[in-house]
Amino acid sequence: MEFYGYIAALMVGLTLGLIGAGGSILTVPIFVYLFGIDASDTAPAYSLFVVGFSSLIGVLIKIKQKEVDFRTALIFGIPTIVAIFFTRKYLVPAIPDHLFNIGIFEITKRHLIMDVFAIVMIIVALAMIKSHNVVSEIKSSKNNYFLNFLGGVGIGGLTGLVGAGGGFIIIPTIIKISKLSMKVAIGTSLAIVTMNSFFGFAGSLGKIEVDWRFLLPYTFVAGVGICFGIFFAKKIDGTRLKKGFAYFVLIMGIIILIKETIN
């Protein structure tokens, strides 16, 4: 299973490089189901580190290509960072392992996090399938800093809870609010995801035991993947790729929801 897990790590990087998002949607299930890592605390934290490092590589490349809007990254990123840090450091540890019972079924912290994660996957996938090219059609008459702030806080809270970087939500949001081109939006999203992920991981330090001998090699493989993803992004039809990936995410979300419900 570990072999397939490392192959999947390449796919995480490729996804980030090709479409600027989606790495964490793959990483959390990989850690939980292929490596048997705890779903409630450790897997989301590991996911944040891997996605953060991979996104950092991507954003350095995008900076060289002048496809990062630093102003938008800071305006949107700062409230996101604050929200994700406090969510990982205080909210997640405060959630009890046992929540409640429904008849003979025990609802645990793991169920809560994985079910929320699966629902997010399904919602994102359906939105992409329904309007996979919406980001190229969104227009905005002005920059709205208040919306940026609210969007950042909301995405930060979600990121902190389930370990997802939020790229799929960030890209259309900053295009709509800040009037960025698709290429610049992807680069800016990678910058925001990098900040989100590292601060989220920092919020978990002291709460989990980090196996660096596992995490660093896995992260390196994902980093190689994003380099290939950015290279191939110029040669592949992004619209078809994104729609195909949306169907994959939809299927994965349904499988996770069913699996966590019956366990």
C-alpha positions in Angstrom: 0.0 0.0 0.0 2.9 2.4 0.7 4.1 2.0 -2.9 0.8 3.2 -4.1 0.9 6.0 -1.5 4.1 7.4 -3.0 2.7 7.1 -6.5 -0.3 9.1 -5.2 2.1 11.7 -3.8 3.3 12.4 -7.4 -0.4 12.9 -8.3 -0.8 15.4 -5.5 2.0 17.5 -6.9 0.9 17.1 -10.5 -2.6 18.3 -9.5 -1.3 21.3 -7.8 1.0 22.1 -10.7 -1.6 21.6 -13.4 -4.6 23.4 -11.9 -3.3 25.3 -8.9 -5.5 23.4 -6.4 -6.7 19.9 -5.3 -3.6 18.7 -3.6 -5.1 18.4 -0.1 -8.3 16.8 -1.5 -6.0 13.9 -2.5 -3.5 14.0 0.4 -5.8 13.5 3.4 -7.5 10.3 2.0 -4.0 9.0 0.9 -2.7 9.3 4.5 -5.8 7.9 6.1 -6.5 4.9 3.8 -3.1 4.0 2.3 -0.9 4.7 5.3 -3.3 4.2 8.1 -2.6 7.6 9.7 -5.0 9.1 12.3 -7.7 11.0 10.4 -8.7 13.3 13.2 -5.4 15.1 14.0 -2.3 13.7 12.2 -3.5 13.2 8.6 -4.8 16.8 8.3 -1.6 18.2 9.8 0.6 16.1 7.5 -1.5 17.1 4.5 -1.0 20.8 5.3 2.8 20.3 5.4 3.0 18.4 2.1 0.6 20.8 0.3 2.4 23.8 1.8 5.9 22.7 0.6 4.6 21.6 -2.8 2.8 24.9 -3.2 5.9 26.8 -2.2 7.8 25.2 -5.1 5.0 26.2 -7.4 4.8 29.8 -6.2 8.6 30.3 -6.6 8.2 29.2 -10.2 5.1 31.5 -10.7 7.0 34.4 -9.2 9.7 33.9 -11.8 7.0 34.0 -14.4 5.5 37.1 -12.8 2.1 35.4 -12.2 1.6 36.2 -8.5 -0.4 39.2 -7.2 1.3 39.8 -3.8 -1.2 42.4 -2.7 -4.2 40.1 -3.1 -2.3 37.2 -1.5 -1.7 39.3 1.6 -5.2 40.8 1.8 -6.8 37.4 1.4 -4.1 35.4 3.1 -3.7 37.2 6.5 -7.3 36.5 7.8 -7.0 33.0 6.4 -3.7 32.4 8.3 -5.2 33.7 11.6 -8.3 31.5 11.2 -6.4 28.3 10.3 -3.8 28.8 13.0 -6.4 29.2 15.8 -8.5 26.3 14.4 -5.6 23.9 14.4 -4.2 25.0 17.7 -7.3 25.4 19.8 -10.5 24.3 18.1 -9.5 20.9 16.7 -7.8 19.7 20.0 -10.9 20.8 21.9 -13.2 18.5 19.9 -13.8 15.4 22.0 -13.0 11.9 20.5 -16.6 10.8 21.3 -19.3 13.3 20.2 -22.7 11.5 20.6 -24.6 8.3 19.7 -27.4 7.8 17.2 -28.9 4.6 18.2 -26.1 2.0 18.0 -23.9 4.3 16.0 -21.2 6.2 17.7 -20.3 9.6 16.2 -16.6 10.4 16.8 -14.2 13.2 16.0 -12.9 11.1 13.1 -16.4 10.8 11.7 -17.0 14.6 12.0 -13.7 15.5 10.2 -13.9 12.9 7.5 -17.6 13.4 6.8 -17.1 17.2 6.5 -14.1 16.6 4.3 -16.2 14.3 2.0 -19.0 16.8 1.8 -16.6 19.5 0.8 -15.2 17.2 -1.9 -18.7 16.5 -3.2 -19.8 20.2 -3.2 -16.6 21.3 -4.9 -16.8 18.6 -7.5 -20.4 19.3 -8.4 -19.6 23.0 -8.7 -16.8 22.3 -11.1 -18.8 19.8 -13.2 -21.8 22.2 -13.4 -19.7 25.2 -14.4 -16.1 24.1 -15.0 -15.2 27.2 -16.8 -17.0 29.7 -14.6 -13.7 31.2 -13.4 -13.0 32.6 -16.8 -16.5 34.2 -17.0 -16.7 35.9 -13.5 -16.5 39.6 -13.6 -16.3 42.2 -10.8 -16.8 45.9 -10.8 -14.6 46.6 -7.8 -12.2 45.2 -5.2 -14.1 44.3 -2.0 -11.7 44.0 0.9 -14.5 43.1 3.3 -15.4 40.1 1.1 -11.7 39.2 0.9 -11.6 39.2 4.7 -14.7 37.1 5.2 -13.6 34.7 2.5 -10.2 34.3 4.1 -11.7 33.6 7.6 -14.1 31.1 6.2 -11.6 29.2 4.1 -9.1 29.3 7.0 -11.5 27.7 9.4 -12.3 25.0 6.9 -8.7 24.4 6.1 -7.8 24.1 9.7 -10.5 21.6 10.4 -10.0 19.2 7.5 -6.5 19.9 6.4 -7.5 21.2 2.9 -5.6 24.1 1.5 -8.7 25.6 -0.1 -7.3 26.3 -3.5 -10.6 25.3 -5.4 -12.4 28.0 -3.4 -9.6 30.5 -3.4 -9.2 30.7 -7.2 -12.7 31.7 -8.2 -13.0 33.9 -5.2 -10.0 36.0 -5.9 -10.8 36.2 -9.6 -14.3 37.5 -8.8 -13.1 39.9 -6.1 -9.7 41.1 -7.3 -10.3 40.8 -11.1 -7.2 38.6 -11.8 -6.5 36.6 -14.9 -6.6 32.8 -14.5 -2.8 32.4 -14.7 -2.2 35.0 -12.0 -5.1 33.6 -9.9 -3.4 30.2 -9.9 -0.1 31.7 -8.9 -1.7 33.8 -6.2 -3.7 30.9 -4.9 -0.5 28.8 -4.5 1.0 31.7 -2.5 -2.1 31.8 -0.2 -2.2 28.0 0.1 1.5 28.0 1.0 0.9 30.4 3.9 -2.3 28.7 5.0 -0.7 25.3 5.1 2.5 26.2 6.9 0.7 28.2 9.6 -1.9 25.4 9.9 0.9 22.9 10.4 2.6 25.2 12.9 -0.7 25.3 14.9 -0.5 21.5 15.2 3.0 21.3 16.5 3.0 20.2 20.1 -0.4 18.5 19.6 0.8 15.7 17.4 4.0 13.6 17.1 5.6 14.2 13.7 7.3 11.3 11.9 9.8 13.3 9.9 11.4 10.2 8.4 8.1 9.5 6.7 6.9 13.0 6.1 10.0 14.5 4.4 10.5 11.8 1.7 6.8 11.9 1.0 6.9 15.7 0.7 9.9 15.5 -1.6 8.0 13.2 -4.0 5.0 15.6 -4.1 7.4 18.4 -4.8 8.8 16.6 -7.8 5.2 16.1 -8.9 4.4 19.8 -8.9 7.4 20.6 -11.0 6.1 18.2 -13.7 2.6 19.5 -13.3 3.7 23.1 -14.0 5.7 21.9 -17.0 2.8 20.0 -18.5 0.2 22.7 -17.7 1.3 24.5 -20.8 0.7 21.5 -23.0 -2.7 20.1 -21.6 -6.2 21.4 -22.1 -6.9 22.8 -18.6 -10.7 22.8 -19.0 -10.9 19.1 -19.8 -8.4 18.2 -17.2 -10.3 20.2 -14.5 -13.6 18.6 -15.4 -12.2 15.1 -15.4 -10.6 15.7 -12.0 -13.9 17.0 -10.8 -15.6 13.6 -11.5 -12.7 11.8 -9.8 -13.1 14.1 -6.7 -16.9 13.5 -6.7 -16.5 9.7 -6.7 -13.8 9.9 -4.0 -16.1 12.1 -1.8 -19.0 9.7 -2.1 -16.8 6.7 -1.3 -15.3 8.4 1.8 -18.8 9.4 3.0 -20.1 5.9 2.6 -17.0 4.3 4.2 -17.1 6.6 7.2 -20.8 6.2 7.6 -20.8 2.4 7.7 -17.6 2.1 9.9 
